[in-house]
């Protein structure tokens, strides 16, 4: 797996299948999305790419720090085991947060990452004021020439699996519940 920590003076020549998100915990919902990305990439002969940030955007925008579920090293280890080709983890900045969704698609996903496919969860938001979403990606897919795949949220006990929900279970000592949503035991976080 090739790791990239800056998009400065960077352009991928490989055509890619890209997924974006925080991926904290790499829980079963994240795994569902990444496995779909890998499947679609194989069908289209694309390289797989996971795009994330060094910190949660909330830390920059509203000074809200969430305790991480797994370490960065563990995240990279899991993605490498899955066979991800590229892992991009860059700093999130206020300037970055001001990009409009279409600008992000054009300047980052298309021009720098050479995206032939973009896959996200059904609750994914991006761009200035979180104004980008699956509908925006779908509507711009034809204009920019990429395939868009939306993956429905993975459910556990009738509710969507999320890193927030897992963090709450861990905080309250409900380790068995957290482990079921993560798909691995709490001793395998680091």
C-alpha positions as CSV (number, residue, x, y, z in Angstrom):
1,X,0.0,0.0,0.0
2,X,1.4,3.4,-1.0
3,X,0.9,6.1,1.6
4,X,0.5,9.7,0.6
5,X,0.6,12.6,3.1
6,X,0.3,15.6,0.9
7,X,-1.5,16.6,-2.3
8,X,1.0,19.3,-3.1
9,X,2.5,18.8,-6.6
10,X,0.8,15.4,-6.7
11,X,-1.1,13.7,-9.5
12,X,-1.9,10.0,-9.7
13,X,-1.6,8.5,-13.2
14,X,-3.3,5.2,-12.2
15,X,-7.1,5.4,-12.7
16,X,-8.6,4.9,-9.2
17,X,-11.7,3.8,-7.2
18,X,-11.9,6.2,-4.3
19,X,-13.7,6.1,-1.0
20,X,-13.6,9.0,1.5
21,X,-14.3,9.4,5.2
22,X,-12.8,9.4,8.7
23,X,-12.8,5.6,9.0
24,X,-12.3,5.8,12.8
25,X,-12.5,2.3,14.1
26,X,-12.9,0.7,10.6
27,X,-16.1,-0.8,11.9
28,X,-18.4,-3.1,10.0
29,X,-20.0,-0.2,8.2
30,X,-16.7,1.0,7.0
31,X,-15.7,-2.6,6.0
32,X,-18.9,-3.0,4.0
33,X,-18.0,0.2,2.0
34,X,-14.4,-0.7,1.5
35,X,-15.2,-4.3,0.4
36,X,-17.7,-2.8,-2.1
37,X,-15.0,-0.4,-3.3
38,X,-12.6,-3.3,-3.8
39,X,-15.2,-5.4,-5.7
40,X,-16.1,-2.5,-8.0
41,X,-12.5,-1.6,-8.6
42,X,-11.7,-5.2,-9.7
43,X,-14.6,-5.1,-12.1
44,X,-13.4,-1.8,-13.7
45,X,-9.7,-2.6,-13.4
46,X,-9.0,0.4,-11.1
47,X,-6.6,0.9,-8.2
48,X,-8.2,1.2,-4.8
49,X,-7.7,4.4,-2.8
50,X,-8.8,5.4,0.7
51,X,-8.9,9.1,1.4
52,X,-9.0,10.5,4.9
53,X,-7.6,13.2,7.1
54,X,-5.0,13.3,9.9
55,X,-7.7,14.7,12.2
56,X,-11.5,14.7,12.4
57,X,-12.8,17.9,10.6
58,X,-14.7,18.7,13.8
59,X,-11.4,19.2,15.6
60,X,-10.6,22.0,13.2
61,X,-14.0,23.5,12.6
62,X,-15.7,23.4,16.0
63,X,-12.8,22.4,18.3
64,X,-14.5,19.1,19.2
65,X,-12.1,16.3,19.9
66,X,-13.3,12.7,19.8
67,X,-11.2,10.0,21.3
68,X,-10.0,7.7,18.5
69,X,-11.2,4.1,18.5
70,X,-8.1,2.7,16.8
71,X,-4.6,4.1,16.2
72,X,-3.5,5.3,12.8
73,X,-1.0,2.4,12.6
74,X,-3.8,-0.1,13.2
75,X,-6.0,1.6,10.5
76,X,-3.2,1.3,8.0
77,X,-2.5,-2.3,8.9
78,X,-6.1,-3.3,8.3
79,X,-6.3,-1.4,5.0
80,X,-3.0,-3.0,3.8
81,X,-4.4,-6.5,4.7
82,X,-7.5,-5.7,2.7
83,X,-5.3,-4.9,-0.3
84,X,-5.9,-1.2,-0.6
85,X,-3.5,0.2,-3.2
86,X,-3.3,3.9,-2.0
87,X,-3.9,5.5,1.4
88,X,-4.1,9.2,1.4
89,X,-4.1,10.9,4.8
90,X,-3.7,14.7,4.8
91,X,-4.2,17.5,7.3
92,X,-7.7,19.0,7.3
93,X,-7.6,22.8,7.3
94,X,-10.1,25.6,7.5
95,X,-9.1,26.5,3.9
96,X,-9.9,22.9,2.8
97,X,-13.3,23.2,4.5
98,X,-14.2,26.2,2.3
99,X,-14.0,24.2,-1.0
100,X,-17.3,23.8,-2.7
101,X,-18.3,20.2,-3.4
102,X,-17.9,20.6,-7.2
103,X,-14.6,22.2,-6.8
104,X,-13.4,19.3,-4.5
105,X,-14.6,16.8,-7.1
106,X,-12.9,18.5,-10.0
107,X,-9.7,19.7,-8.3
108,X,-9.0,16.8,-5.9
109,X,-10.9,13.7,-7.0
110,X,-10.6,14.1,-10.7
111,X,-7.4,16.1,-11.4
112,X,-5.2,14.7,-8.5
113,X,-6.7,11.3,-7.8
114,X,-7.8,10.3,-11.3
115,X,-11.1,8.9,-10.0
116,X,-12.9,6.5,-12.2
117,X,-15.2,5.5,-9.4
118,X,-16.2,7.1,-6.1
119,X,-17.9,5.1,-3.4
120,X,-19.4,6.6,-0.2
121,X,-21.8,5.7,2.6
122,X,-25.4,7.0,2.3
123,X,-24.8,9.6,5.0
124,X,-21.5,11.0,3.6
125,X,-21.2,14.8,3.5
126,X,-18.3,16.9,2.2
127,X,-17.4,20.4,1.0
128,X,-18.2,23.8,2.3
129,X,-20.9,23.7,5.0
130,X,-21.2,19.9,4.3
131,X,-23.2,20.8,1.3
132,X,-21.9,17.9,-0.8
133,X,-23.7,14.5,-0.4
134,X,-24.6,11.4,-2.3
135,X,-27.1,13.3,-4.5
136,X,-24.4,15.8,-5.5
137,X,-21.9,13.0,-6.3
138,X,-24.5,11.2,-8.4
139,X,-25.6,14.3,-10.2
140,X,-22.0,15.2,-11.1
141,X,-20.8,11.7,-12.0
142,X,-21.8,12.0,-15.6
143,X,-20.3,15.5,-16.0
144,X,-16.9,14.4,-14.7
145,X,-17.0,10.9,-16.0
146,X,-16.9,8.7,-12.9
147,X,-19.1,5.9,-11.6
148,X,-20.8,6.7,-8.3
149,X,-21.6,3.9,-5.8
150,X,-23.5,4.6,-2.6
151,X,-23.4,2.0,0.1
152,X,-26.3,1.8,2.6
153,X,-25.4,2.1,6.3
154,X,-24.7,-1.2,8.1
155,X,-27.2,-1.8,10.9
156,X,-26.8,-3.4,14.3
157,X,-29.9,-3.9,16.4
158,X,-31.9,-1.8,14.0
159,X,-29.7,1.3,14.1
160,X,-26.8,2.4,11.9
161,X,-23.3,1.5,13.0
162,X,-21.2,4.6,13.6
163,X,-18.0,5.5,15.3
164,X,-19.9,7.8,17.7
165,X,-22.1,4.9,18.8
166,X,-19.1,2.6,19.3
167,X,-17.3,5.3,21.3
168,X,-20.3,5.7,23.5
169,X,-20.5,1.9,24.1
170,X,-16.8,1.8,25.0
171,X,-17.1,4.8,27.3
172,X,-20.1,3.1,29.1
173,X,-18.2,-0.2,29.3
174,X,-20.4,-2.1,26.8
175,X,-17.4,-3.7,25.2
176,X,-19.3,-6.7,23.8
177,X,-21.6,-4.3,21.9
178,X,-18.7,-2.3,20.5
179,X,-16.9,-5.5,19.5
180,X,-19.9,-6.7,17.5
181,X,-20.1,-3.4,15.6
182,X,-16.3,-3.4,15.0
183,X,-16.1,-7.0,14.0
184,X,-13.1,-7.6,16.3
185,X,-12.3,-7.6,20.0
186,X,-11.3,-4.6,22.0
187,X,-7.8,-6.0,22.5
188,X,-7.2,-5.6,18.8
189,X,-7.5,-1.8,18.6
190,X,-3.9,-0.8,18.6
